Amino acid sequence: MPNITHLSTSYTNEITICGDLHGRLDDLLLIFYKNGLPSAEKPYVFNGDFVDRGKKSIEVVILLFAYLLLYPDYMHLNRGNHEDHIMNLRYGFTKEVMQKYKAHGREILQLFQDVFSLLPVATVIDGKILIVHGGISDQTDLDFLSSIERHKVKSALRFPRRSVEQLDIGQSCRQMKRLRSTACSRPSSSRSHSKNQRTPNQRNRRCGHSRQDSAASTSSSSSSSSSSSSLCSPRTPSGLSPRPFPFSPSMPCAINDLQVPFLDSLSSVPPPSPPQRDREWKQIVDILWSDPKTQKGCSPNTFRGGGCYFGPDVTQRLLLQHGLQLLIRSHECKQDGYELCHGGQVITIFSASNYYEEGSNRGAYIKVGRDLVPRFYQVRAAEGSALKALKEKLFSHRSELLSGFQQYDLNNTGSVSVSEWAQVLESVLRLDLPWRTLRPHLARLAPDGSVDYQSCFEHMESGIFLPQVTSNLAETLFRYRTDIEIIFNIIDKDHSGLISVEEFRHTWRLFSAHLGVDIDDRAIDDLARSIDFNKDGSIDFTEFLEAFRVVHKLDNKDQPLNGKMDGEKYF
């Protein structure tokens, strides 16, 4: 695979572009469900950060690799900053591999390390849309990027190994000492005469060369410092005096020395010449780690410790230089799953929903056709927590469980022993689970050590407005929540997670045609607006469930009173 993959929309109608997944298998499967599986008719570009943070990184990356092998011309993977073995060590992928593959974990990790370094770092669609994981800098050169040996950069967090391997540190230090002693022993008149013999052009060239080398040294060492410093265990080699290692790109570096991070030591050596590998390394660091900013110019990305912040002028200059019109990148979580900046020339796409917590953000993906106009599609995976599913199971059987608890709670204290609580759960739910171990997550203890069984049904973040829902209706909605969700997804034709007025109107036209009832569009629109409780112009699943509650409540008003009304059961 080349460093930069070139795709064309002339062979397909659309290309789908996805951002960070971070081990969220639910989001990946939801995208495939809504948009279709990768194939010759449905090509994909996944823009890096497949692993880390999420609990199913292995499943995500293996699924992506499987489709890459199956459809190598239609499945494309860009490398992200988390396709890096040092990042994996810190953010969970290494631990996940070792837990799931105990016997061969180390070998598998080594394979992943090698494969990650072989992934392309950029994709270009129709010569007009550039896709990279992080961003660009004022030094980004796509022509130069196409020619580098990317597989040698196993980690963007470590300075190129060549700068260490091809330099004899002890010999370099001896040479520096010898030069200093020679310079000190030389007569002052001779030094003065030699200095004055140089032409102004020669002096300027030497100064310029020194400044360039030191600048490359500064940016390279500092870009990796924030991540490498936490992994380094500094030791001072014999015969060398250590120098302070900068912790962000904004901190100055020694002018004539190059500071190289090792995993087990820090050393200062003269800068390599020529710094070809350093330039290659910095190109990849900027591509994987940079972020856009609103201000003009390019400055060190002190927050991340690597890459840079690039302004709209940097974006425009690169696009003009290479005849591009749009830059698509990922690397940052956005509340809506995507964001436009730099006058619409930069798009951030992020596909992992609920990234920080449940409900924190939507995921999104982009579809680009032959007109090269990006179209955005949002996704939000349902909560995949087994614990929450278990809580919903408890709530859906609330009546039976309360009846079972009250058989032991003869004095109506609201509490039972832990063994009685576990016995009721097992008999009602018929689930062979370690209830005593799960008790801290499901119910709280009373002061005397017994279980407050009413607490099993508190704090249900179900999407239903519990204070307004009758017990029987709430349980019914929970039991048939899956069926209601299926109905919701049928109406939600574009699978955006929201029902638009047009989608609602289309469904009701089908209903009216099937039932032979004539309903005009105005009445349908009024009904849609009545369900849209927050008045944002669309109906989400919570509002859809609430509509069932309202209908149930209105039906009860038409029925004769038999003893207590359902309204008296509100809780």
Number of C-alpha atoms within 10 A of each C-alpha: 9 16 21 21 18 14 19 16 16 10 11 14 15 21 23 20 24 24 32 29 28 28 24 26 23 19 24 21 16 16 23 12 11 14 16 13 15 20 15 14 14 16 24 24 20 25 31 30 27 32 28 25 20 20 16 19 24 20 15 23 18 12 14 19 17 13 17 17 11 13 15 16 13 20 23 25 24 26 27 28 23 25 26 23 23 19 20 21 14 15 17 17 27 23 15 21 19 15 11 11 14 10 10 11 17 14 11 15 18 12 11 17 19 17 15 23 21 20 21 23 26 28 25 19 19 15 14 16 21 23 27 28 31 28 28 31 26 18 13 18 14 16 10 11 20 16 12 19 15 20 16 16 23 20 23 29 27 21 25 23 16 13 20 16 9 9 14 12 18 14 11 14 16 13 13 14 12 12 12 11 11 11 12 11 9 10 11 11 9 10 13 10 11 10 11 11 10 11 10 10 9 11 13 12 12 11 11 12 12 13 14 11 19 19 14 17 25 22 23 27 28 31 31 27 27 21 21 23 18 11 16 15 13 16 12 13 13 7 10 13 9 15 14 11 22 20 20 22 26 16 13 14 21 15 15 15 18 22 26 24 27 19 13 11 14 21 22 21 22 18 20 18 10 9 14 11 20 22 20 19 23 25 24 24 26 27 26 30 25 28 24 25 16 13 13 15 15 21 18 22 21 18 12 18 22 28 33 29 26 26 22 20 16 20 24 18 13 20 18 10 11 14 12 19 18 22 23 24 31 29 24 17 24 21 17 19 26 24 16 12 14 20 10 12 17 22 21 24 29 33 34 31 31 20 21 10 9 15 14 13 21 25 28 28 24 24 18 18 16 15 9 17 11 18 11 16 22 21 24 23 21 13 15 12 8 9 13 16 12 12 19 19 15 21 23 23 18 20 13 15 22 16 13 18 23 16 13 15 17 11 9 11 10 17 24 23 19 17 12 18 23 20 15 19 20 16 12 15 13 9 10 9 11 10 18 14 10 12 16 11 13 19 17 16 17 14 8 8 12 17 24 19 25 15 14 20 15 13 9 14 12 16 12 19 15 16 9 16 22 20 20 15 16 22 20 14 21 20 16 13 16 11 12 17 14 12 12 21 17 14 20 20 17 16 19 17 20 22 25 20 19 16 18 20 21 15 17 17 18 11 14 13 12 9 9 9 10 10 13 12 14 10 11 19 15 12 14 21 17 14 20 22 17 12 10 9 14 20 24 20 17 14 20 21 21 20 16 14 20 14 10 14 17 10 10 14 12 8 9 8 10 7 6 8 14 17 14 8 12 13 10
